[in-house]
Amino acid sequence: MRENAIAIGLLAMAVVSWVWVATAQASESNQAMKWCLEQTGYKVENFDTFDFRKAAKCHSNYRVGVMKAEYAELRDFLKHNPRYRVPGQSNNRCWGKPREMPFESAYIEKSGHWFRAGITYKDKLPAGCFETAPWDNRDER
């Protein structure tokens, strides 16, 4: 019985490790580095004498280009969603949008030495912008 459990455990470990290895893929950064090494003439035979600075410069240019694209996307997102610039407002979908007030009118009257204040509230309020606003304002036209 114990031998069967050990065999099943080893089989399960083998299957899990095979799935892990089979699904592994090289990142885009690694692919770019391989391309840069090919472009600069790297061969395994000249490892000791190869100038890796050329390949590093090529890969650095690739990374700078990727970061510029990411920052451009982030700038565009923040331009259309300014609430993400203010701490604590990322879930406030009403940020920067006109809101309907819950009252119709307010007044303050002075009579002698006394003040009287009052507010007239609306009977119904439409759904606020929190329920109707999209997560990303770039989708709105």
C-alpha positions in Angstrom: 0.0 0.0 0.0 2.8 2.4 0.9 4.7 1.6 -2.2 1.6 2.5 -4.3 1.3 5.9 -2.5 5.0 6.6 -3.2 4.6 5.7 -6.8 1.5 7.8 -7.2 3.3 10.7 -5.5 6.3 10.4 -7.8 4.1 10.2 -10.8 2.2 13.3 -9.7 5.4 15.2 -9.2 6.6 14.1 -12.7 3.4 15.3 -14.3 3.5 18.7 -12.5 7.1 19.3 -13.4 6.5 18.4 -17.0 3.5 20.8 -17.2 5.7 23.5 -15.6 8.5 23.0 -18.1 6.2 22.6 -21.1 4.4 25.9 -20.3 7.6 27.9 -19.8 8.3 30.5 -22.4 11.1 32.9 -22.9 10.3 36.5 -22.1 10.3 39.2 -24.7 13.4 40.8 -23.0 15.3 37.5 -23.3 14.3 37.2 -27.0 15.5 40.8 -27.6 18.9 40.0 -25.9 19.3 36.9 -28.1 18.6 39.0 -31.2 21.1 41.7 -30.0 23.8 39.0 -29.4 23.2 37.7 -33.0 23.4 41.2 -34.4 26.7 41.9 -32.7 28.3 38.7 -33.9 28.4 36.7 -30.7 29.4 33.0 -31.0 30.1 30.5 -28.2 33.7 30.1 -29.5 34.5 33.8 -28.9 33.0 34.1 -25.4 36.3 35.1 -23.8 37.1 37.8 -26.3 33.6 39.1 -27.2 32.8 42.7 -26.3 29.4 42.4 -24.5 29.1 46.2 -24.2 27.7 46.3 -27.8 25.0 43.7 -27.0 24.2 45.5 -23.7 23.8 48.8 -25.5 21.5 47.2 -28.1 19.4 45.6 -25.3 19.3 48.9 -23.3 17.9 50.6 -26.3 15.2 48.0 -26.5 14.3 48.4 -22.8 14.2 52.2 -23.1 11.8 51.8 -26.0 9.6 49.5 -24.0 9.6 51.8 -21.0 8.7 54.8 -23.2 5.7 53.0 -24.6 4.6 52.0 -21.1 4.9 55.6 -19.8 3.0 56.9 -22.8 0.2 54.5 -22.0 0.3 55.6 -18.4 0.3 59.3 -19.3 -2.7 58.8 -21.5 -4.6 56.8 -18.8 -3.9 59.5 -16.2 -4.9 62.3 -18.6 -8.4 60.7 -18.9 -8.6 59.4 -15.3 -7.2 62.2 -13.1 -8.7 60.6 -10.0 -5.8 58.2 -9.9 -3.4 61.1 -9.3 -5.0 61.8 -5.9 -4.5 59.3 -3.0 -7.8 57.7 -2.0 -9.8 58.7 -5.1 -9.2 55.8 -7.4 -12.6 54.3 -6.6 -14.4 57.7 -6.8 -15.8 57.5 -10.3 -17.5 60.9 -9.8 -14.1 62.7 -9.5 -14.1 65.8 -11.7 -17.7 65.2 -13.0 -20.7 67.4 -12.3 -22.9 66.0 -9.6 -26.5 66.6 -8.8 -27.1 68.0 -5.4 -29.7 66.3 -3.1 -31.5 69.6 -2.3 -33.4 72.2 -4.3 -32.8 75.3 -2.3 -31.3 76.5 0.9 -31.8 79.8 2.8 -30.7 81.8 5.8 -32.8 84.6 7.2 -31.9 87.1 9.9 -34.7 88.6 12.0 -33.5 90.8 14.9 -31.1 88.8 16.9 -32.1 85.4 15.5 -31.1 83.4 12.5 -33.3 80.9 10.7 -31.9 78.4 8.1 -33.6 75.8 6.0 -33.0 73.3 3.2 -35.5 72.0 0.7 -34.6 68.4 -0.4 -35.6 66.8 -3.7 -38.1 63.9 -3.7 -36.0 61.7 -6.0 -32.4 61.5 -7.1 -31.2 59.8 -10.3 -28.5 57.2 -10.0 -25.2 59.0 -9.3 -22.2 58.9 -11.5 -20.6 56.1 -9.4 -23.1 53.6 -10.7 -23.0 54.8 -14.3 -19.4 55.8 -14.8 -16.9 53.5 -16.6 -13.7 52.3 -14.9 -11.5 53.9 -17.6 -12.7 57.2 -19.0 -10.9 56.6 -22.2 -13.8 54.3 -23.2 -16.2 57.3 -23.2 -16.6 59.2 -26.4 
